[in-house]
């Protein structure tokens, strides 16, 4: 799985991408977020407030209950505002 991080999430984590093999017990975006939080303090800070987190799987916006698989590209970013 390819994971992309944008804006403050990228800044907290310290890099823009990760490539991981999805653990068997991770089947949804929400479970992926929980898994990533366990990767260290920088990930905990990046994913501390789910209300400030948006997700896309294969370039389509999804909710936390959306299924994920090893072949997916998952992107995390803060809510956007127009102006």
C-alpha positions, 0 to 999 in steps of 0.5 A: 500500500502506498500512503501519501501525507499532505500539509500539516499531516506531512509536517508532523510525520516528517515525510510525504509517503510511506509504502507498507504491507497491510497487516491482516487485521487492518481492513478499513481506513479507520483501522489503518489510522489506528495502525499508523498511530502506533508507529510513533509519536510523530504519527500520533500527533498527525492523527490525533484529531480525526475531525481534522482528517480527510482521506482518499482511497485511489483518489476518491474521498472516503469515510473511515469505514471504507475498506482498504487493501494492499493495492490501494493508494491512500492519501491523508490531508486536512480539510480544505477551504476555498477562498 
